Amino acid sequence: MNCARGFRLLLVAIVILGVSGLLASRAADSSAQTPPTQLPGHNALLMGADWYPEQWPEERWEVDLGMMEEAHLNVARIAEFAWSKMEPSEGSFQFDWLERAIRQAEKHHVAIVLGTPTAAPPAWLTQKYPETLRIESDGQRAVHGNRAHGSVTSAKYRELCRRIAEEMAKRFGHDANVAGWQIDNEYGYGQMSYDPDARRQFQQWLKAKYKTLDALNEHWTTNYWSQTYDNWEEIPIPVGPHNPGLMLEWQRFTTYVWTSYQQNQIDAIRANAEQRQFITGNFMGYGFDPIDHFVITKPLTFVAWDDYIGTGHLDPDTNGISHDAMRGLKRENIWIIETQPGTVNWSALNNSLNKGEVRAMAWHDVGHGADEVSYWQWRSALNGQEEIHGTLVAPDGKAEPLLAEVAQAAKEFSKLQGAFQDTRVASDVALLQDYESRWAINWQKHTDKYDQFAILKSYYHALRKISQSIDIVSPDVSLDQYKLVVAPDLCLIPKERAQHLEEYVKNGGHLVLGPRSGLKDEFNALLPIRQPGYLADTLGGQVEQYYALENAVAAGGSLGSGEVSVWAELLKTTMPDAEVLLRYGKSNGWLDDQPAMVTRKYGKGRITYIGGVLNDALVNDAAQWMAKSSGVSAAFGPVPDGIEASRRVGPHGAVYVLINFGSEKKSVALPRNMQSLLDHHETKQVELPQYGVAVLTEAKTN
Ligand code: GLA
């Protein structure tokens, strides 16, 4: 080897080691430990199925578990709707069958997650205690048998839920083959009961929070429409549009009630179970809104969610947003405790995912921080509402064609699990999500075209392409680790939140606020200052007026040129060093030639305000500019369109997942020689057909 080449190689090696060392130490800073999603004594990556042994004769279990083992599945979630089997009559608990299922699973190296069955109370229960059934907002009592019909505020229901959870935990809280617990299922979709007792509880909760009616009346401006309350009993449960302060508190109360419903069962389990058994819930991804997930997930060991496509195919951005948002709830790895085995039964068109797509989706999950993927479900009951949902095993008890693909992915998970041990996603860019702001905007959209998800997705798409890694987190957590933080429409910015965000900027971060930011306070009341409210001085600019647009408006400036549609805010600079990057073209007269985007250096960082919903061209320009001005670069390196690159980082360096979601075969030139783990070779290039996957680490340096 000639000297110059040797020296260059040495330099490259130093840079690579330096970069991965840096990344590793960053990840190590956030937590040097094994993520709670990676269970001691188990593979770091797991794959499983949701299995319902109670629906089948016991003689069949052996066949099912044998098939699972053969397919390299190592987890089964069971029992989550089996209340009538575990407590067939009040106070009579029958767990022997469950014990036998768990023992048989153990024999086949299938670890068990036990679901508490409280989303499906038995008929004897709702018949004997009718108050346990929810009252709908139209006054009708929920009908038994469709699950999620229990009343979350009913004391009797909670008592019975606690008891079944407690009895289960007493029996299985020390079971070596029970890895953990899932509480309830999807938390009744956040549905509330509209009965007098629920209303009384809401009023008491308000009283504890506001202390005096004067305070409540003031914050809700109840002089408007004679809403003033003279005693707590007068306060209604809002149905349909109502006072924005009341609506926000009802949603907070909904969150509180479901969180305490969850806690009731956590307490029962924790008192009887070993610490090593995790406790999680089954959440529903980004945009499942009735409950503030930042609050409800706090007491859980980690977040698990159920990932379904429904109609169509996997869009890595749409699905990536949900993964990243669920991971952002606790800023920790996640489980996909249910996912689509090809097809569902509840969508407008229940098409199947293409051949290869399910495997690609499993790896996409891992790339975004999942350490477990479970298919819902193993085999469907021969009757029941979900008879024709997709499964891995057909009604005849034989494998569906998809099982082979799942088995391939499961085998790969097992083979490569070591590379993912102790790894996490580490990003330089964060998008902010705030349930309360989302509710506030959705209740008063002002134009039905205002689509918060579409706006978030436009930024996600453009920024992920550049950075290849994004976190979606709460505005109230520490943001110091991010070079760039984008809040597409953070409507509620109370004083404390503003101070927190200002600190971030002052310390060197770049905060970008989108339209409708900083309009309101924590009571969903308008701030008596111009947007972005308490951040207007930091920005050196403000919003003069907002407009719901009938037609798109041209916009251009040093940033680029394109269009603003749906929503436009007329901005004004108030400090000489605030810079205008975009102006509106001809529009309604008010907006013509006025600033649409303003930026200002502040402290060691920068704050930017974008007043309109930008079209894709402008979002791309904005993303390029944001990345450049904030020093954001790609986590992996350049990849062709259609290829999704993700990175996880651990104490031993980075591991990358590349997936081709495009329809054409693609050749990807790697930024340097790398180790391709699925096919065991060192390479500088990978060929990826549609749904092709490559898992890469740095090449060995010796
Ligand atoms: C949800 C539920 C499951 C099942 C699936 C069907 O995620 O948690 O019990 O109903 O949907 O897609």
Residues whose N, C-alpha, C, O or C-beta is under 5 A from the ligand:
A	BS01	GLA	N185 D306 E338 V344
